[in-house]
């Protein structure tokens, strides 16, 4: 990855997604040697760069640091894919989580200067600043439940609910028929609800609260 990625083209329309993210991930994991294959890398960049860069821009104080953070996030997941531990179908939410994690790492060294001044304002301790990169406390239960979902459910929920995109987008990313998406989305919502209840029961300090 290099500086050319900073000017990468925005995400392609869903109608141009000829293969699913899961298929691209499989191609990445089957790449020979230690270098990911060019096609899945370029295709995943086309689909997700713009959204990931927009989030990275919120965490940094300029376009170039945002590009560096975005590039680092893609590079990390591409590397995980080569090690057979990368995402399959939920690339967008996993990339955004990776942006947050790498930004937290930057807080611990000289790269903290690349982060947004509001992120660091009023805090001289790294742990307090890092806490600002976590989901708000009231949403952490929801975040945990979301991370426990199967990747197709995460993909559907993220693109349909968090990014408010038409169901054609996650359907194309998943390589599934769009007419099946409403039913799958309802199931994903229910699984998320059940997951929230499960985690609440795990964390509740008293029996009455667990009920």
C-alpha positions as CSV (number, residue, x, y, z in Angstrom):
1,X,0.0,0.0,0.0
2,X,1.3,3.5,-0.8
3,X,0.3,7.1,-1.1
4,X,-1.6,6.4,-4.3
5,X,-4.3,4.9,-2.1
6,X,-5.0,8.3,-0.7
7,X,-6.7,9.2,-4.0
8,X,-8.5,5.9,-4.5
9,X,-11.8,6.0,-6.2
10,X,-15.0,6.0,-4.2
11,X,-17.1,2.9,-3.5
12,X,-18.7,1.4,-6.6
13,X,-22.5,1.2,-7.0
14,X,-24.0,-2.1,-5.8
15,X,-25.0,-3.0,-9.4
16,X,-21.3,-3.3,-10.2
17,X,-20.6,-5.9,-7.5
18,X,-20.1,-9.0,-9.6
19,X,-18.8,-11.1,-6.8
20,X,-19.5,-11.0,-3.0
21,X,-17.1,-9.8,-0.3
22,X,-17.0,-13.4,0.9
23,X,-15.7,-14.6,-2.4
24,X,-13.1,-11.8,-2.4
25,X,-12.0,-12.7,1.1
26,X,-11.6,-16.4,0.0
27,X,-9.5,-15.3,-2.9
28,X,-7.3,-13.2,-0.5
29,X,-6.9,-16.2,1.9
30,X,-5.8,-18.3,-1.1
31,X,-3.2,-15.8,-2.3
32,X,0.2,-17.5,-2.8
33,X,3.1,-16.4,-0.6
34,X,2.9,-13.3,1.6
35,X,1.4,-10.9,-0.8
36,X,-2.3,-10.5,-1.3
37,X,-3.6,-10.9,-4.8
38,X,-4.2,-7.7,-6.7
39,X,-7.8,-8.2,-7.8
40,X,-9.5,-8.8,-4.4
41,X,-7.4,-6.0,-2.8
42,X,-8.4,-3.5,-5.5
43,X,-12.0,-4.5,-5.4
44,X,-12.3,-4.3,-1.6
45,X,-10.6,-0.9,-1.7
46,X,-13.1,0.3,-4.3
47,X,-16.0,-0.8,-2.2
48,X,-15.0,0.3,1.2
49,X,-12.3,3.0,1.0
50,X,-14.6,6.0,1.0
51,X,-16.6,5.0,4.1
52,X,-13.5,4.0,6.0
53,X,-11.6,7.1,5.1
54,X,-14.6,9.3,6.2
55,X,-14.5,7.6,9.7
56,X,-10.7,7.9,9.8
57,X,-11.0,11.6,9.0
58,X,-13.1,12.0,12.2
59,X,-10.2,10.6,14.2
60,X,-7.3,12.6,12.6
61,X,-6.4,16.2,12.1
62,X,-5.9,16.2,8.3
63,X,-6.5,14.4,5.0
64,X,-3.1,12.8,4.9
65,X,-3.2,11.3,8.4
66,X,-6.7,10.0,7.6
67,X,-5.3,8.4,4.5
68,X,-2.5,6.8,6.6
69,X,-5.0,5.5,9.1
70,X,-7.3,4.1,6.4
71,X,-4.4,2.5,4.6
72,X,-3.1,0.9,7.9
73,X,-6.6,-0.5,8.6
74,X,-6.9,-2.1,5.2
75,X,-3.3,-3.4,5.4
76,X,-4.0,-5.0,8.8
77,X,-7.1,-6.9,7.6
78,X,-5.4,-7.9,4.4
79,X,-2.6,-9.4,6.5
80,X,-5.1,-11.1,8.7
81,X,-6.7,-12.6,5.7
82,X,-3.4,-14.1,4.5
83,X,-3.1,-15.6,8.0
84,X,-6.6,-17.0,7.6
85,X,-8.0,-14.9,10.4
86,X,-9.5,-12.0,8.4
87,X,-13.2,-11.2,7.9
88,X,-15.3,-13.0,5.4
89,X,-18.5,-11.0,4.6
90,X,-18.6,-8.2,7.1
91,X,-15.7,-6.1,5.8
92,X,-17.2,-2.6,6.4
93,X,-17.9,-2.9,10.1
94,X,-14.6,-4.7,10.7
95,X,-12.6,-2.1,8.9
96,X,-14.2,0.6,11.0
97,X,-13.4,-1.2,14.2
98,X,-9.8,-1.6,13.0
99,X,-9.6,2.2,12.4
100,X,-10.6,2.7,16.0
101,X,-8.1,0.1,17.3
102,X,-5.2,1.5,15.4
103,X,-6.0,5.0,16.4
104,X,-5.9,3.8,20.0
105,X,-2.4,2.4,19.3
106,X,-1.3,5.7,17.9
107,X,-2.1,7.3,21.2
108,X,0.7,5.4,22.8
109,X,3.5,6.7,20.6
110,X,4.6,9.7,18.6
111,X,1.8,9.1,16.1
112,X,-0.7,10.6,18.6
113,X,0.2,14.0,17.0
114,X,-1.7,12.7,13.9
115,X,-5.0,12.3,15.8
116,X,-7.7,15.0,16.0
117,X,-7.1,17.6,18.6
118,X,-10.6,17.2,20.0
119,X,-9.8,13.6,20.7
120,X,-6.8,14.6,22.9
121,X,-8.2,17.9,24.3
122,X,-8.4,18.1,28.1
123,X,-6.7,14.8,28.7
124,X,-3.0,14.2,29.6
125,X,-3.5,10.4,30.1
126,X,-3.5,7.9,27.3
127,X,-6.1,5.7,28.9
128,X,-8.6,8.5,29.1
129,X,-8.0,9.5,25.5
130,X,-8.3,5.9,24.4
131,X,-11.6,5.6,26.1
132,X,-13.0,8.3,23.8
133,X,-12.4,5.8,20.9
134,X,-14.6,3.2,22.5
135,X,-18.4,3.0,21.9
136,X,-20.3,5.2,24.4
137,X,-20.9,3.2,27.6
138,X,-24.6,3.0,26.9
139,X,-23.9,1.3,23.6
140,X,-21.2,-1.1,24.7
141,X,-23.7,-3.9,25.4
142,X,-25.1,-3.4,21.9
143,X,-21.6,-3.4,20.4
144,X,-20.7,-6.7,22.1
145,X,-23.9,-8.3,20.9
146,X,-23.2,-7.1,17.4
147,X,-19.7,-8.6,17.4
148,X,-21.1,-12.0,18.3
149,X,-23.4,-12.1,15.3
150,X,-22.5,-14.2,12.2
151,X,-20.8,-12.0,9.6
152,X,-23.7,-12.0,7.1
153,X,-26.0,-10.6,9.9
154,X,-23.5,-8.0,10.8
155,X,-23.2,-7.0,7.1
156,X,-26.9,-6.6,6.7
157,X,-27.4,-4.7,9.9
158,X,-24.5,-2.4,9.4
159,X,-25.3,-1.3,5.8
160,X,-29.1,-1.2,6.3
161,X,-29.3,0.3,9.8
162,X,-26.1,2.1,10.6
163,X,-25.5,3.5,7.1
164,X,-29.1,3.5,6.0
165,X,-28.3,2.1,2.5
166,X,-30.8,0.4,0.3
167,X,-31.0,-3.4,0.8
168,X,-29.5,-3.9,-2.7
169,X,-26.1,-2.9,-1.3
170,X,-25.7,-5.5,1.5
171,X,-27.4,-8.1,-0.8
172,X,-24.7,-7.4,-3.5
173,X,-21.9,-7.5,-0.9
174,X,-23.2,-10.9,0.4
175,X,-24.0,-12.2,-3.1
176,X,-27.6,-12.9,-2.2
177,X,-30.9,-12.2,-3.8
178,X,-32.3,-8.8,-2.8
179,X,-35.8,-10.2,-2.4
180,X,-34.6,-12.3,0.5
181,X,-33.0,-9.4,2.3
182,X,-36.1,-8.1,4.2
183,X,-36.6,-11.5,5.8
184,X,-32.9,-11.9,6.6
185,X,-32.8,-8.4,8.0
186,X,-35.7,-9.2,10.4
187,X,-33.8,-12.3,11.5
188,X,-30.7,-10.3,12.1
189,X,-32.5,-7.8,14.2
190,X,-34.0,-10.5,16.3
191,X,-30.7,-12.2,16.8
192,X,-29.2,-8.9,17.9
193,X,-32.0,-8.4,20.3
194,X,-31.5,-11.9,21.7
195,X,-27.7,-11.2,21.9
196,X,-28.3,-8.0,23.9
197,X,-30.5,-9.9,26.4
198,X,-27.9,-12.7,26.7
199,X,-25.1,-10.3,27.5
200,X,-27.3,-8.3,29.9
201,X,-27.9,-11.6,31.8
202,X,-24.2,-12.3,31.8
203,X,-23.2,-8.9,33.2
204,X,-26.2,-8.2,35.5
205,X,-24.9,-8.1,39.1
206,X,-28.1,-9.4,40.7
207,X,-30.7,-12.1,40.0
208,X,-33.5,-9.5,39.9
209,X,-31.7,-7.5,37.3
210,X,-31.0,-10.6,35.2
211,X,-34.7,-11.4,35.1
